Amino acid sequence: ELKKDDLPLARAHWMLGAQQLSAGAYDSAIASFQRSVEFARAAQSEGDELLARGDIAIVNLCRSEGTD
């Protein structure tokens, strides 16, 4: 477990979500991006929160279009 502040954890979960998205692991990607949202909110980083929320939307688009 990382012993870091909220903003680095938000970014770490975002990077993990991006890797999962590129591998087509949509459920895992959504979970990672959602964790990123939670840590970004705790860090009061609106930009990081919006980035993760946007990526959740991208995952949902990929899932609905059957994109790998």
C-alpha positions as CSV (number, residue, x, y, z in Angstrom):
1,E,0.0,0.0,0.0
2,L,1.2,3.4,-0.9
3,K,1.7,5.8,2.0
4,K,1.2,9.0,0.0
5,D,-1.0,12.0,0.1
6,D,-4.3,12.2,-1.7
7,L,-3.2,13.9,-4.9
8,P,-0.3,11.4,-5.7
9,L,-2.8,8.6,-5.0
10,A,-5.3,10.1,-7.3
11,R,-2.7,10.3,-10.1
12,A,-1.5,6.7,-9.4
13,H,-5.0,5.3,-9.7
14,W,-5.5,7.4,-12.8
15,M,-2.4,5.8,-14.4
16,L,-3.5,2.4,-13.4
17,G,-6.9,3.0,-15.0
18,A,-5.3,4.2,-18.2
19,Q,-3.3,1.0,-18.5
20,Q,-6.4,-1.1,-17.7
21,L,-8.4,0.8,-20.4
22,S,-5.7,0.2,-23.0
23,A,-5.8,-3.5,-22.1
24,G,-9.6,-3.6,-22.5
25,A,-10.1,-4.4,-18.8
26,Y,-13.1,-2.0,-18.6
27,D,-14.5,-2.9,-15.2
28,S,-11.1,-2.6,-13.6
29,A,-10.4,0.7,-15.4
30,I,-13.7,2.2,-14.1
31,A,-12.9,1.1,-10.6
32,S,-9.4,2.7,-10.8
33,F,-10.7,5.9,-12.3
34,Q,-13.4,6.0,-9.6
35,R,-10.7,5.7,-6.9
36,S,-8.9,8.5,-8.6
37,V,-12.0,10.6,-8.4
38,E,-12.3,9.9,-4.7
39,F,-8.7,10.8,-3.9
40,A,-8.8,13.9,-6.2
41,R,-11.9,15.1,-4.4
42,A,-10.2,14.6,-1.0
43,A,-7.2,16.5,-2.3
44,Q,-9.6,19.3,-3.6
45,S,-8.1,19.0,-7.1
46,E,-11.0,19.7,-9.4
47,G,-8.8,19.2,-12.5
48,D,-7.7,15.7,-11.5
49,E,-11.3,14.8,-10.6
50,L,-12.7,16.0,-13.9
51,L,-9.9,14.2,-15.8
52,A,-10.8,10.9,-14.1
53,R,-14.6,11.5,-14.6
54,G,-13.9,12.1,-18.3
55,D,-12.0,8.9,-18.5
56,I,-14.9,7.0,-16.9
57,A,-17.0,8.4,-19.8
58,I,-14.5,7.2,-22.3
59,V,-14.5,3.7,-20.8
60,N,-18.3,3.6,-21.0
61,L,-18.1,4.7,-24.7
62,C,-15.5,2.1,-25.5
63,R,-17.6,-0.5,-23.8
64,S,-20.8,0.5,-25.6
65,E,-19.1,0.5,-29.0
66,G,-17.3,-2.7,-28.4
67,T,-13.9,-1.0,-29.0
68,D,-10.9,-3.0,-27.8
